[in-house]
Every structure is written in structure tokens, then in C-alpha cells.
């Protein structure tokens, strides 16, 4: 058996274990034999196996040469072990083995794969300092590193260096591909097209890969004309398209809404004897979806089933998107029920597509059924599902409040929203957060909206009655400062907001600064209300602890609109929805403020807040009519008296 032939077979089949078993059968393996074994590990991206080769080499009493070190570095590079790659490099240098251009190329390639452009240029700097002449592979690796990190200008600087070499190095198809990738990653589509011209300029034949990159660069813009030009260039140069290229070309046709052209491409490939796989059909299904042609998508789905081609979840997801966009929700549900029969497991994208469609139809029963099935299939709710379901719950909860349905419970002694839609919304919200998702500002506002108390007067009166106190009849005192949630929200809303603040969804409030600034310019309406009430709650505790209350400044969004006047057109500021909501909240709570919401700034005096927190109560709840602090004093004396009696054993109720 020829060693090289056996190791090449292992390399192709990624048979690392068999390669190690084979080398153990060789009586006296040479350095060349270990290099062949190392190359097997490299092709399999097995860095641990590569280090075992080094140990076997040491056991055999041999020292690694430049080629072996370089192959080991390349293995680490392909395995994504950048730090370990540099450790090997430093060990190589310290062992007195001089790195060559291939070594530096492997180092830079590893940095490029990991997107670490600074380290890539660091390795390039070492190469230059050692007077090692860089080759095209090194320059291409540098450009690839720039492409990974979006450093487009730096990539073009590298191309300029190639031209500035003593013996200029012309770009090849890999150079052009890496440059186009850099431009595409930075959304510089026009620049990518200019780079593509280098194929003609330098008479580059290229490979299907570089033409695929060119096609992908114009995919999002749907530039079908450019895509056709690339396809023609490719065929004229005698480069046969592969399935990946066809998929990319069909994808562009889909973005350009050229569905007939997409099917023509497939037909032409079939005539050319090309074997079409699921990758191409998935792109074609995606094209049907982008063109919102559910009939063609359904026809394609039927054809794939008839030829018994194993479909992918992404293919079926594209079909579901086409059906849902075409208002064929029930048919989409039928396809979902067929998925398991095809050996496919629906994923989070599948359920997201369907739940979004159920929201469009305002079909919460279907959404609940889909959520239940997702749980059974081990799919946790994501932000899309959460937003849709909570949005539907909010609409139903608001409707219930509007028509006067009972939504509150006082069973716990505190006002608490007791409504099935709020309960469902809270369950979905908790499960989504529990799955590790960070709520968006929109979802936060939605869930808080499901916990808002009705504006109904009878509800407000009931809240005050539950306090067991009353205000002086001679004064229009507001007792909502004594109610949990201030008579506006379920008290649980505060916990939800504080939890969201811990996730960074809203900023935390500092009570140590004066004045306290609430920047509500980016808040949704419900969030702005609860945020302000949470600040009130914190100030209430500080006041109880004897602290002096700071002033509050609320910053609100404003909208500019153009109006006509005798002197011509001018712009005026109008209060946005959030400003209107916050100002209305302050008026309901009877908290005095200065400023106007249309100016985007409201100011609340700390002294006015202190008075608001201490309403004047009628007798017999105070020792002196209207003196709330005296009432607290009498309560404190009574508690002290009881404590003294308990200590002395006097348990008389007198």
C-alpha cells in the first residue's frame, strides 16, 4: 500500500481515526509521513487530532519542520482556534524554525475566517518585518479579512499594495470575489459592480463561486439586468454554472418579481442535463413567495411531492409565506399538518409566519392553537409570536374595558386585573422572557397596556372605598396617591417595567440627581405612563423614609407641522401621542405641573408632589381634622402601647 495514496483517500473521506490506525502500522514513520497525517487532520478541521500528530512526532524522536508547523497552523485556522494558532506560531519561532510565506498566509487566513482584521494585519506586519515577500494568497487572505469585518476601504488599500509591489501582482478570481464580498457586506452595491469589471480587465476566467458572489451582491436590489449580464459572461467564458449559482440567480429573479424568468432558468438547466437538487427548488419556492404567487408555489410543492424529493423546512416555510401573503391561511394550516408526514419538524420561523398571519386575520384562537403546537414540538415562543399574540390580547382587553365588562378583582385586597386576555398575554410574555428573549419596547408597551385599569368612574370610586378613608369634604383632595398602582395600573405593571429596565429596554431611574429627568421621547404611550408611575412609587418610599423630594422634568416628543398664516407658512410644534397621554395622566391624578406638552417639556415641583402624597383626610382618621401626619402619630403611639402591654404580659383588650 502506498502511504500517500492511503492518506489521500483518508483526506477525501475525512477518516481521521483510520489515518491514525494506519500510521501505527508503519515501523519507522518519517517526517513526510507525519505531514501526510497532519494534512488529513487539516481537511477534517480536527485541531485536537493535529496536536496528537505533534505528540506522535515527538515520541518518534523527530522535530517538526516548517511544513508541519504551517499545516498545524492551517488546521487551527480552519477550526477557528485563532489564539492557539498564534501559540503554535510563537512556539515555531522560538524553536528556531523560520516561517515562510505559506505560514503567514495560513495565519492571516485564520484571522480572516474569525473576522479579526487587526490580527490579520498584525501577522502581515510581522511578515514585512521579516522581509518575507508576500504572494497573492497572502493578499487575498487580507482582503478576505477585510470583507469579514466590513473594512471596504482597507480592502482596496490591499489591492493598491498588490499593484505597488516590485513585481506587481494581478488580482485573480479569488481577489475579485473577496472584494465584491467586502462591498456587498457594506451594502455598497454599485462599488461591487465596479469590482466585477476587473474580471474583464484582467481576463479572468473565474469559477462558479466568483460569479455567484457577483449575483448575490445584487440580490437585495433585484437587479435582474446585471444578473443576466453576469450569467452571459460566465457562459461565454465556458464556466458551467453549479447549483449554488442557479439558486442565487433564481433568488435575484424572485426579488425582481420575474417569476417566469426564474422558471425559465430551471427549465434551461434541465435541458442542459444539469441535476437539480433541493437547493435550487428552495430558491424557486422563495421566488414564488417574493412574487406573492401562492398558486405557483402550491404547484411547485405538489411537483416536489410527486417526484419524492426530500424537502427542507425552509422550502415549506417559503410556501407558507406565499400562502399567508395570498390570504390562504387555512391552506397554510393544512400544509403545516402535512409537514410531519414529510419527515419535517416545524421551527420557530414556521410558527412565526403562521402566527403573524393569524394576527392579520385577528384570529386569536388559531394563534393559541399554533402556540400550543409549538410548545409540543419544543419550539419556544419568540419575539414575533409574542408581539402578535399580546397585540391581539390588548385589543380584546381594551374592547372589554370600553363596553364595561368587569376586568378587576379585589380578592387580594388590592386592585388586580382579572381578565382572560391579560392572563394569556402575561403567560406568553413570561414564556418568551424565560426562553432568553429580550423584550422590545413595543412588546413592553403592549403588555403594560393589558394591565391598565379602566377609566370608569365607578371603578375609581371602588378603589377609594377600599382604602377605608375619605378626604375632607371642604377640599378636593385626591386619594389616588394612597392606592396601589395609583388607580391607573395593576401594581404588577411596576415589576414588569423594573424587569425590563434590568434588560436595558428602558433606562433605570436615579433618585440621587436633582432634578429627576424622565426622557420619554422614545417611549411608547403605555410605557411612558408606567415609567412615570414607577418614579412616583419610588418617591413615595423616599418620602416615607423622610427624604426631601426632588423636582421632576419630563421630556416628551413633539411633532412639527406646517401651517398657513397671513405672513406665510410657518412650522409649529404639536404634542405627540405620548405627550398627550402623559399630560392627561397628570390631570387625572391632579398633579400640578408647569409647561406644555406641545413644547416637549413638563416640570413637576417637589413640594407639590409632597403635598400630593399627603392628602388631607376627614375625621375620625386624624387627631386633628385634615392632619395626616397627626393620624400617623396616633397610630404609632397605639402600636407602641400595644407592644409595651405584650412585653409586660398585660394582654387586656381595653
C-alpha positions as CSV (number, residue, x, y, z in Angstrom):
1,X,0.0,0.0,0.0
2,X,1.4,3.4,-0.9
3,X,1.3,5.7,2.1
4,X,0.5,8.9,0.1
5,X,-2.4,7.1,-1.7
6,X,-3.9,5.8,1.5
7,X,-3.6,9.2,3.3
8,X,-5.2,10.9,0.3
9,X,-8.2,8.6,0.5
10,X,-8.5,9.3,4.3
11,X,-8.2,13.0,3.5
12,X,-11.1,12.9,1.0
13,X,-13.3,10.8,3.3
14,X,-12.2,12.8,6.5
15,X,-11.3,9.4,8.0
16,X,-9.0,10.7,10.8
17,X,-9.3,7.6,13.0
18,X,-8.3,5.3,10.2
19,X,-5.3,7.5,9.3
20,X,-4.0,7.3,12.9
21,X,-4.6,3.5,12.9
22,X,-2.6,3.2,9.7
23,X,0.4,5.2,10.9
24,X,0.7,2.9,13.9
25,X,1.3,0.1,11.5
26,X,4.2,1.8,9.9
27,X,7.5,0.7,11.5
28,X,9.6,3.9,11.1
29,X,7.4,6.8,10.0
30,X,9.3,9.7,8.6
31,X,8.6,13.4,8.8
32,X,6.9,13.2,5.5
33,X,4.5,10.6,6.8
34,X,3.6,12.8,9.7
35,X,3.0,15.7,7.3
36,X,0.6,13.5,5.4
37,X,-1.3,12.5,8.6
38,X,-1.4,16.2,9.6
39,X,-3.0,17.1,6.2
40,X,-5.8,14.5,7.0
41,X,-6.5,16.4,10.3
42,X,-6.5,19.7,8.4
43,X,-9.0,18.6,5.8
44,X,-11.3,17.4,8.7
45,X,-10.7,20.6,10.7
46,X,-9.6,18.3,13.6
47,X,-7.3,20.5,15.7
48,X,-7.1,18.0,18.6
49,X,-6.0,15.3,16.2
50,X,-3.4,17.7,14.7
51,X,-1.8,18.2,18.2
52,X,-1.8,14.4,18.7
53,X,0.3,14.2,15.5
54,X,2.8,16.5,17.1
55,X,2.9,14.2,20.2
56,X,3.5,11.2,18.0
57,X,6.2,13.0,16.2
58,X,7.9,13.8,19.5
59,X,7.6,10.2,20.6
60,X,9.3,9.1,17.3
61,X,12.2,11.4,18.2
62,X,11.6,13.8,15.3
63,X,11.5,17.6,15.2
64,X,8.7,19.4,13.3
65,X,9.8,21.3,10.2
66,X,8.3,24.5,8.7
67,X,5.8,22.5,6.6
68,X,4.4,20.6,9.6
69,X,4.1,23.8,11.7
70,X,2.4,25.5,8.8
71,X,-0.1,22.7,8.4
72,X,-0.8,22.7,12.1
73,X,-1.4,26.5,12.0
74,X,-3.7,25.9,9.0
75,X,-5.7,23.2,11.0
76,X,-6.2,25.6,13.9
77,X,-7.2,28.3,11.4
78,X,-9.9,26.1,9.8
79,X,-11.1,25.1,13.3
80,X,-11.5,28.7,14.4
81,X,-8.8,28.4,17.1
82,X,-7.1,31.8,16.5
83,X,-5.3,32.1,19.9
84,X,-4.0,28.5,19.7
85,X,-2.8,29.2,16.1
86,X,-0.7,32.1,17.3
87,X,0.6,29.9,20.2
88,X,1.9,27.4,17.6
89,X,3.4,30.2,15.6
90,X,5.4,31.6,18.6
91,X,6.5,28.1,19.5
92,X,7.7,27.6,15.9
93,X,9.7,30.8,16.0
94,X,11.1,30.1,19.5
95,X,12.2,26.6,18.2
96,X,14.3,28.2,15.6
97,X,12.1,27.2,12.6
98,X,11.8,30.1,10.2
99,X,8.2,30.7,9.0
100,X,7.7,31.1,5.2
101,X,5.1,32.9,3.1
102,X,2.8,29.9,3.4
103,X,3.0,30.1,7.2
104,X,2.0,33.8,7.2
105,X,-0.7,33.0,4.6
106,X,-2.2,30.4,7.0
107,X,-2.0,32.8,9.9
108,X,-3.8,35.6,8.0
109,X,-6.4,33.1,6.7
110,X,-7.2,32.0,10.3
111,X,-7.7,35.7,11.3
112,X,-9.9,36.3,8.2
113,X,-12.1,33.3,9.0
114,X,-12.6,34.7,12.5
115,X,-13.2,38.2,11.3
116,X,-10.2,39.5,13.3
117,X,-8.9,42.0,10.8
118,X,-6.5,43.7,13.3
119,X,-4.7,40.4,14.0
120,X,-4.6,39.7,10.3
121,X,-2.7,42.9,9.6
122,X,-0.6,42.3,12.7
123,X,0.6,39.0,11.1
124,X,1.1,40.8,7.8
125,X,3.3,43.4,9.6
126,X,5.4,40.6,11.1
127,X,5.8,39.2,7.5
128,X,7.0,42.5,6.2
129,X,9.4,43.0,9.2
130,X,11.0,39.6,8.4
131,X,11.5,40.6,4.7
132,X,9.3,37.8,3.5
133,X,7.8,38.6,0.1
134,X,4.0,38.3,0.2
135,X,2.3,36.4,-2.6
136,X,-1.2,36.6,-4.0
137,X,-2.5,34.1,-1.4
138,X,-1.4,36.4,1.5
139,X,-3.0,39.5,-0.2
140,X,-6.3,37.5,-0.9
141,X,-6.4,36.4,2.8
142,X,-6.0,40.1,3.9
143,X,-8.8,41.1,1.6
144,X,-11.0,38.3,2.9
145,X,-10.3,39.5,6.5
146,X,-11.5,43.0,5.4
147,X,-14.6,41.5,3.8
148,X,-15.5,39.7,7.0
149,X,-15.3,42.9,9.1
150,X,-16.7,45.3,6.5
151,X,-13.5,47.2,6.2
152,X,-14.0,48.0,2.5
153,X,-11.5,50.9,2.1
154,X,-8.8,48.9,3.7
155,X,-9.5,46.0,1.3
156,X,-8.9,48.4,-1.6
157,X,-5.7,49.6,0.0
158,X,-4.5,46.0,-0.1
159,X,-5.3,45.8,-3.8
160,X,-3.2,49.0,-4.2
161,X,-0.3,47.3,-2.4
162,X,-0.5,44.4,-4.8
163,X,-0.1,46.8,-7.7
164,X,2.8,48.6,-5.9
165,X,4.9,45.5,-5.5
166,X,8.3,45.5,-7.2
167,X,6.8,42.8,-9.5
168,X,3.1,43.8,-9.5
169,X,0.6,41.0,-8.5
170,X,-2.5,41.0,-10.6
171,X,-5.8,40.1,-8.9
172,X,-7.3,36.6,-9.6
173,X,-10.9,35.4,-9.3
174,X,-10.4,34.9,-5.5
175,X,-9.3,38.6,-5.2
176,X,-12.3,39.8,-7.1
177,X,-14.7,37.6,-5.1
178,X,-13.3,38.8,-1.8
179,X,-13.5,42.4,-2.9
180,X,-17.1,42.0,-4.1
181,X,-18.0,40.4,-0.7
182,X,-16.4,43.3,1.1
183,X,-18.6,45.7,-0.9
184,X,-21.7,43.6,-0.5
185,X,-21.3,43.3,3.3
186,X,-21.0,47.1,3.5
187,X,-24.1,47.4,1.2
188,X,-22.0,49.2,-1.4
189,X,-23.7,47.5,-4.4
190,X,-22.5,50.0,-7.0
191,X,-18.9,49.5,-5.9
192,X,-19.3,45.7,-6.2
193,X,-20.4,46.1,-9.8
194,X,-17.2,48.2,-10.5
195,X,-15.1,45.4,-8.9
196,X,-16.8,42.9,-11.2
197,X,-15.4,44.7,-14.2
198,X,-12.0,43.5,-13.1
199,X,-12.9,40.1,-14.4
200,X,-12.8,41.5,-18.0
201,X,-10.0,43.9,-17.2
202,X,-7.6,41.2,-16.1
203,X,-9.0,38.5,-18.5
204,X,-10.0,36.3,-15.5
205,X,-12.0,33.2,-16.4
206,X,-13.0,32.6,-12.9
207,X,-15.1,29.8,-11.2
208,X,-18.8,29.5,-10.5
209,X,-18.1,30.8,-7.0
210,X,-16.9,34.3,-8.1
211,X,-19.9,34.7,-10.4
212,X,-22.2,33.5,-7.6
213,X,-20.7,36.3,-5.4
214,X,-21.4,38.8,-8.2
215,X,-25.0,37.6,-8.4
216,X,-25.5,37.7,-4.6
217,X,-24.3,41.3,-4.5
218,X,-27.3,42.4,-6.5
219,X,-29.8,40.1,-4.9
220,X,-31.4,42.5,-2.5
221,X,-31.8,45.2,-5.1
222,X,-33.3,42.8,-7.6
223,X,-31.1,44.0,-10.4
224,X,-32.1,41.4,-13.0
225,X,-30.3,43.1,-15.9
226,X,-26.9,42.9,-14.1
227,X,-27.6,39.3,-13.1
228,X,-28.3,38.3,-16.7
229,X,-25.1,40.0,-17.8
230,X,-23.1,38.0,-15.2
231,X,-24.8,34.8,-16.4
232,X,-23.9,35.6,-20.1
233,X,-20.3,36.4,-19.2
234,X,-20.0,33.1,-17.4
235,X,-21.3,31.0,-20.2
236,X,-19.2,32.9,-22.8
237,X,-16.1,32.1,-20.8
238,X,-17.1,28.4,-20.7
239,X,-17.7,28.3,-17.0
240,X,-20.5,25.8,-16.2
241,X,-22.9,27.0,-13.5
242,X,-23.3,24.9,-10.4
243,X,-26.4,24.5,-8.3
244,X,-25.4,27.3,-5.9
245,X,-25.1,29.8,-8.8
246,X,-28.5,28.8,-10.2
247,X,-30.1,29.2,-6.7
248,X,-28.6,32.7,-6.5
249,X,-29.8,33.6,-10.0
250,X,-33.3,32.4,-9.2
251,X,-33.2,34.4,-6.0
252,X,-32.5,37.6,-7.9
253,X,-35.4,36.8,-10.2
254,X,-37.6,36.5,-7.2
255,X,-36.5,39.8,-5.8
256,X,-37.1,41.4,-9.2
257,X,-40.6,39.8,-9.3
258,X,-39.5,38.0,-12.5
259,X,-41.1,34.6,-11.6
260,X,-41.5,33.4,-15.2
261,X,-37.8,34.1,-15.7
262,X,-37.0,32.0,-12.6
263,X,-38.9,29.0,-14.0
264,X,-37.2,29.5,-17.4
265,X,-33.8,29.3,-15.7
266,X,-34.8,26.0,-14.2
267,X,-36.1,24.7,-17.5
268,X,-32.9,25.7,-19.3
269,X,-30.7,23.9,-16.6
270,X,-32.8,20.8,-17.0
271,X,-32.3,20.8,-20.8
272,X,-28.6,21.2,-20.3
273,X,-28.6,18.0,-18.4
274,X,-27.9,19.6,-15.0
275,X,-29.1,17.7,-12.0
276,X,-31.4,19.9,-10.0
277,X,-31.5,19.5,-6.2
278,X,-33.5,20.8,-3.3
279,X,-31.2,24.0,-3.0
280,X,-32.5,25.2,-6.4
281,X,-36.1,24.3,-5.7
282,X,-35.9,26.1,-2.4
283,X,-34.8,29.2,-4.2
284,X,-37.6,28.8,-6.7
285,X,-40.1,28.4,-3.9
286,X,-38.6,31.6,-2.3
287,X,-39.0,33.4,-5.6
288,X,-42.7,32.3,-5.7
289,X,-43.0,33.8,-2.2
290,X,-41.3,37.1,-3.0
291,X,-43.6,37.4,-6.1
292,X,-46.6,36.6,-3.8
293,X,-47.8,33.9,-6.3
294,X,-49.2,31.3,-4.0
295,X,-50.7,29.3,-6.9
296,X,-47.2,28.7,-8.4
297,X,-45.8,27.9,-5.0
298,X,-48.5,25.3,-4.4
299,X,-48.0,23.8,-7.8
300,X,-44.2,23.5,-7.2
301,X,-44.9,21.9,-3.8
302,X,-47.1,19.3,-5.4
303,X,-44.4,18.6,-8.1
304,X,-41.8,18.1,-5.4
305,X,-44.0,15.6,-3.6
306,X,-44.7,13.8,-6.8
307,X,-41.0,13.3,-7.6
308,X,-40.5,12.3,-3.9
309,X,-37.7,14.8,-3.5
310,X,-36.8,15.3,0.2
311,X,-37.9,18.8,1.0
312,X,-36.5,21.1,3.7
313,X,-38.2,23.2,6.4
314,X,-37.1,26.4,4.6
315,X,-38.8,25.3,1.4
316,X,-42.1,24.7,3.2
317,X,-41.6,28.0,5.1
318,X,-41.4,29.8,1.8
319,X,-44.6,28.1,0.7
320,X,-46.4,29.1,3.9
321,X,-45.2,32.7,3.4
322,X,-46.7,32.7,-0.1
323,X,-50.0,31.2,1.1
324,X,-50.3,33.6,4.1
325,X,-49.5,36.6,1.9
326,X,-52.1,35.4,-0.5
327,X,-54.8,35.2,2.2
328,X,-54.8,31.4,2.1
329,X,-54.4,30.9,5.9
330,X,-56.5,27.8,6.1
331,X,-54.5,26.1,3.3
332,X,-51.3,27.1,5.2
333,X,-52.6,25.3,8.2
334,X,-53.2,22.2,6.1
335,X,-49.6,22.3,4.8
336,X,-48.4,22.6,8.5
337,X,-50.3,19.4,9.3
338,X,-48.6,17.7,6.4
339,X,-45.1,18.6,7.5
340,X,-44.5,15.7,9.9
341,X,-45.7,13.3,7.2
342,X,-42.9,14.6,5.1
343,X,-40.4,14.0,7.9
344,X,-40.1,17.7,8.7
345,X,-40.2,19.4,12.1
346,X,-41.7,23.0,12.0
347,X,-39.3,25.5,13.5
348,X,-39.7,29.0,15.1
349,X,-39.8,30.6,11.6
350,X,-42.7,28.3,10.6
351,X,-44.8,29.2,13.6
352,X,-43.8,32.9,13.4
353,X,-45.1,33.0,9.8
354,X,-48.4,31.4,10.8
355,X,-49.0,33.4,13.9
356,X,-48.3,36.7,12.0
357,X,-51.0,35.6,9.5
358,X,-53.4,34.8,12.4
359,X,-52.8,38.3,13.7
360,X,-53.7,39.8,10.3
361,X,-57.0,37.9,10.5
362,X,-57.3,38.8,14.2
363,X,-57.8,35.0,14.8
364,X,-56.5,34.6,18.4
365,X,-57.9,31.1,18.7
366,X,-55.7,30.0,15.8
367,X,-52.8,31.8,17.3
368,X,-53.4,29.9,20.6
369,X,-53.6,26.6,18.8
370,X,-50.3,27.3,17.0
371,X,-48.6,28.4,20.2
372,X,-49.7,25.2,21.9
373,X,-48.4,23.1,18.9
374,X,-45.1,25.0,19.0
375,X,-44.7,24.1,22.7
376,X,-45.4,20.4,21.9
377,X,-42.8,20.5,19.2
378,X,-40.2,22.0,21.6
379,X,-40.3,25.4,19.9
380,X,-40.2,28.3,22.4
381,X,-42.1,31.5,21.7
382,X,-40.0,34.2,20.1
383,X,-40.5,38.0,19.9
384,X,-42.5,37.8,16.7
385,X,-45.0,35.4,18.2
386,X,-45.1,37.3,21.5
387,X,-45.8,40.6,19.8
388,X,-48.6,39.2,17.7
389,X,-50.4,37.4,20.5
390,X,-50.1,40.1,23.1
391,X,-51.2,42.7,20.4
392,X,-54.4,40.7,19.9
393,X,-54.9,40.3,23.7
394,X,-54.5,44.1,24.1
395,X,-57.2,44.8,21.5
396,X,-59.6,42.5,23.2
397,X,-58.8,43.8,26.7
398,X,-59.4,47.4,25.6
399,X,-62.7,46.3,24.0
400,X,-63.8,44.7,27.2
401,X,-62.9,47.8,29.2
402,X,-64.8,50.0,26.7
403,X,-68.0,48.0,26.9
404,X,-67.9,47.9,30.7
405,X,-67.1,44.3,31.2
406,X,-65.8,43.5,34.7
407,X,-62.0,43.2,34.4
408,X,-60.9,43.9,38.0
409,X,-60.7,41.7,41.1
410,X,-60.3,42.9,44.7
411,X,-59.9,39.4,46.2
412,X,-56.4,40.1,47.3
413,X,-57.3,43.4,48.9
414,X,-55.5,45.2,46.1
415,X,-56.9,46.1,42.7
416,X,-55.7,43.5,40.2
417,X,-56.7,43.0,36.6
418,X,-58.5,39.7,36.3
419,X,-59.2,39.2,32.6
420,X,-58.5,36.1,30.4
421,X,-56.8,38.2,27.8
422,X,-54.4,39.8,30.3
423,X,-53.7,36.4,31.7
424,X,-52.9,35.0,28.3
425,X,-50.7,38.0,27.5
426,X,-48.8,37.6,30.7
427,X,-48.3,33.9,30.2
428,X,-46.9,34.4,26.7
429,X,-44.7,37.3,27.8
430,X,-43.3,35.3,30.7
431,X,-42.6,32.3,28.5
432,X,-40.8,34.4,25.9
433,X,-38.6,36.1,28.5
434,X,-38.0,32.7,30.1
435,X,-36.8,31.4,26.7
436,X,-34.0,34.1,26.9
437,X,-35.5,36.7,24.6
438,X,-35.1,40.4,25.5
439,X,-38.4,42.2,25.1
440,X,-38.7,45.0,22.6
441,X,-40.0,48.5,23.5
442,X,-43.2,47.7,21.5
443,X,-43.9,44.4,23.3
444,X,-43.2,46.1,26.7
445,X,-45.8,48.8,26.0
446,X,-48.3,46.1,24.8
447,X,-48.1,44.0,28.0
448,X,-48.3,47.1,30.1
449,X,-51.4,48.2,28.2
450,X,-53.0,44.9,29.2
451,X,-52.6,45.9,32.8
452,X,-54.2,49.4,32.6
453,X,-57.2,49.9,34.9
454,X,-60.4,51.2,33.2
455,X,-61.2,54.9,33.3
456,X,-64.7,54.1,34.6
457,X,-65.8,56.4,37.4
458,X,-67.4,53.6,39.4
459,X,-64.1,51.7,39.3
460,X,-62.2,54.7,40.6
461,X,-64.8,55.2,43.4
462,X,-64.5,51.5,44.3
463,X,-60.7,51.9,44.6
464,X,-61.1,54.8,47.0
465,X,-63.8,53.0,49.0
466,X,-61.4,50.1,49.5
467,X,-59.0,52.4,51.3
468,X,-61.5,52.9,54.1
469,X,-60.7,56.6,54.3
470,X,-62.2,59.7,52.9
471,X,-61.0,63.2,52.1
472,X,-62.2,66.4,53.8
473,X,-65.4,67.5,52.1
474,X,-64.2,71.1,52.1
475,X,-61.2,70.2,50.0
476,X,-60.9,68.5,46.6
477,X,-58.2,66.1,47.8
478,X,-57.0,63.3,45.6
479,X,-56.7,59.9,47.4
480,X,-55.1,58.0,44.5
481,X,-51.7,58.6,45.9
482,X,-52.7,56.1,48.6
483,X,-53.9,53.4,46.1
484,X,-51.6,50.6,44.9
485,X,-50.9,51.5,41.2
486,X,-52.2,55.0,41.9
487,X,-55.6,53.9,40.5
488,X,-54.1,53.7,37.0
489,X,-52.4,50.3,36.6
490,X,-52.3,46.9,38.1
491,X,-49.4,47.0,40.6
492,X,-47.7,44.1,38.8
493,X,-47.0,46.5,35.9
494,X,-44.3,48.1,38.1
495,X,-42.5,44.8,38.4
496,X,-42.6,44.2,34.7
497,X,-41.2,47.7,34.0
498,X,-38.4,47.2,36.5
499,X,-37.6,43.8,35.0
500,X,-37.4,45.4,31.5
501,X,-35.1,48.1,32.9
502,X,-32.8,45.3,34.1
503,X,-32.7,44.1,30.5
504,X,-31.8,47.6,29.3
505,X,-35.2,48.0,27.4
506,X,-35.8,51.2,29.3
507,X,-33.3,53.3,31.4
508,X,-33.2,52.9,35.2
509,X,-34.1,56.0,37.2
510,X,-31.6,57.6,39.6
511,X,-33.2,59.3,42.5
512,X,-29.8,60.8,43.6
513,X,-29.9,63.5,41.0
514,X,-31.9,66.7,41.1
515,X,-34.0,67.3,39.2
516,X,-35.1,63.8,38.2
517,X,-35.2,63.7,34.4
518,X,-37.6,61.3,32.7
519,X,-36.8,61.2,29.0
520,X,-39.9,59.8,27.4
521,X,-39.1,60.9,23.8
522,X,-38.5,57.3,22.7
523,X,-41.2,55.6,24.8
524,X,-44.5,54.1,23.7
525,X,-47.6,55.5,25.4
526,X,-48.2,52.8,28.0
527,X,-44.5,52.6,28.8
528,X,-44.4,56.4,29.4
529,X,-47.3,56.2,31.8
530,X,-46.0,53.3,33.8
531,X,-42.5,54.7,33.9
532,X,-43.7,57.9,35.4
533,X,-45.9,56.0,37.9
534,X,-42.8,53.8,38.8
535,X,-40.9,57.1,39.6
536,X,-43.9,58.2,41.8
537,X,-43.8,54.9,43.6
538,X,-40.0,55.3,44.3
539,X,-40.6,58.9,45.5
540,X,-43.4,57.7,47.8
541,X,-41.0,55.3,49.5
542,X,-38.3,58.0,49.8
543,X,-40.8,60.5,51.3
544,X,-41.9,57.8,53.9
545,X,-38.2,57.4,54.8
546,X,-38.0,61.2,55.5
547,X,-36.2,62.3,52.3
548,X,-36.9,65.6,50.5
549,X,-38.5,65.1,47.1
550,X,-36.7,66.5,44.0
551,X,-38.3,68.2,41.1
552,X,-39.2,66.1,38.1
553,X,-38.7,67.1,34.5
554,X,-40.4,65.0,31.8
555,X,-39.1,65.3,28.2
556,X,-41.7,64.5,25.6
557,X,-41.7,64.0,21.8
558,X,-43.2,66.8,19.7
559,X,-44.3,66.8,16.0
560,X,-43.6,69.7,13.7
561,X,-46.3,70.7,11.2
562,X,-46.6,73.4,8.6
563,X,-49.4,75.9,8.9
564,X,-50.5,78.8,6.8
565,X,-50.7,82.3,8.3
566,X,-51.2,85.8,6.9
567,X,-47.4,86.2,7.0
568,X,-46.9,83.0,5.1
569,X,-46.2,79.4,6.0
570,X,-44.5,78.5,9.3
571,X,-43.8,75.5,11.4
572,X,-45.5,74.9,14.8
573,X,-44.9,72.2,17.4
574,X,-47.7,69.8,18.2
575,X,-47.8,67.4,21.1
576,X,-47.2,63.8,20.1
577,X,-49.4,61.0,21.3
578,X,-47.0,60.2,24.2
579,X,-47.1,63.8,25.3
580,X,-50.9,63.9,25.2
581,X,-51.1,60.7,27.2
582,X,-48.7,61.8,29.9
583,X,-50.4,65.2,30.3
584,X,-53.8,63.5,30.6
585,X,-52.4,61.2,33.2
586,X,-51.2,64.1,35.3
587,X,-54.5,65.8,35.0
588,X,-56.4,62.7,36.1
589,X,-54.1,62.3,39.1
590,X,-54.5,66.0,39.8
591,X,-50.7,66.5,40.0
592,X,-49.9,70.2,39.2
593,X,-47.3,70.8,36.6
594,X,-45.7,73.6,34.6
595,X,-45.1,73.7,30.9
596,X,-46.9,72.4,27.9
597,X,-46.7,69.0,26.2
598,X,-46.5,70.8,22.8
599,X,-43.2,72.3,23.9
600,X,-41.9,68.8,24.8
601,X,-41.2,69.5,28.4
602,X,-43.2,69.3,31.7
603,X,-41.9,70.2,35.2
604,X,-43.4,69.0,38.5
605,X,-42.4,70.7,41.7
606,X,-41.1,68.5,44.5
607,X,-43.0,70.4,47.1
608,X,-46.3,70.0,45.1
609,X,-45.6,66.2,45.0
610,X,-45.0,66.1,48.7
611,X,-48.5,67.6,49.3
612,X,-50.0,65.3,46.8
613,X,-48.6,62.3,48.6
614,X,-50.1,63.5,51.9
615,X,-53.8,64.2,51.2
616,X,-56.0,65.8,53.9
617,X,-58.2,63.2,55.4
618,X,-61.5,63.7,57.2
619,X,-62.1,62.7,60.9
620,X,-62.0,60.3,62.6
621,X,-58.9,59.3,60.6
622,X,-56.8,62.1,62.1
623,X,-56.3,63.5,65.6
624,X,-56.7,67.0,64.2
625,X,-59.0,67.3,61.1
626,X,-57.0,67.3,57.9
627,X,-53.7,66.4,59.7
628,X,-52.5,63.2,58.1
629,X,-49.2,63.3,60.0
630,X,-51.1,63.5,63.3
631,X,-53.1,60.4,62.3
632,X,-49.8,58.6,61.7
633,X,-48.5,59.8,65.0
634,X,-51.6,58.5,66.9
635,X,-51.3,55.1,65.0
636,X,-47.6,55.0,66.0
637,X,-48.5,55.7,69.7
638,X,-51.2,53.0,69.7
639,X,-48.7,50.4,68.3
640,X,-46.1,51.3,70.9
641,X,-48.7,51.0,73.7
642,X,-49.7,47.5,72.4
643,X,-46.0,46.4,72.3
644,X,-45.5,47.6,75.8
645,X,-48.5,45.6,77.1
646,X,-47.3,42.5,75.3
647,X,-43.9,42.8,77.0
648,X,-45.4,43.3,80.4
649,X,-47.9,40.4,80.0
650,X,-50.9,42.7,80.0
651,X,-53.0,41.3,77.2
652,X,-56.2,43.2,78.0
653,X,-58.1,44.5,75.0
654,X,-59.1,47.6,76.9
